[in-house]
Amino acid sequence: YDRVTTKHQRPLAGVTRVFHKVTSTDDPVIRKLSNEGNVFATDSILATLMSCGRSVYSWDIIAQRVGSKLFLDKRDNSQFDLLTVSETATEPPQDEGASINAPANLALEAT
């Protein structure tokens, strides 16, 4: 792709994406540390909680109590792991269904 110009075009190759969606209760590091604390969450869940006051998009966090421990998890098959797009735009993108500029499609492309 270093010699691609308008005269020498090359089509883009598709990418098969693999997302590692680990929740707090499934994280092996958090399982090892579960004897040392009371409240557990992954970094993405904590970042979402810290920025929730200014967020435009909705978020979904589950609080699970296991004995005396509290685990903050994300819901399975949610868009929690996808990057947000145009969150600080003056006019957020409208949900246009199957359009390539729909927020869900842009988030999948950005991730």
C-alpha positions, 0 to 999 in steps of 0.5 A, a space after each residue: 500500500 505504499 505506492 497507492 495513488 489515484 492511478 494505481 488503486 487497490 481495493 481495501 481488504 476486509 478484516 475479521 474482528 475478534 473482540 475480547 469481552 471480559 467482565 469483572 467476574 470472568 477476569 482472571 486477575 480480578 479473581 486472584 485479587 478478590 481476597 484483598 478487597 470488597 468492590 471490583 470492576 474493570 478499567 472500562 467500567 470505572 472509566 464509564 462511571 467516572 464520565 457518566 455525568 457528561 456522557 451522551 450515550 447510554 450505558 449499562 452496568 450490573 452490580 452483582 453481590 457475591 457474598 460480601 463482595 461487590 462486582 460491577 459488570 457489563 451486560 453481555 452482548 451490549 455495545 459497551 466495548 465499542 468506541 463512541 463516535 461524535 459524543 462531543 459534537 454539537 449535533 450528534 449523529 442520527 440513528 439512520 438504520 443501515 446507513 454507513 454513517 449510523 452511530 452503531 456502524 461508525 462505532 464498529 468501524 472505529 473499534 
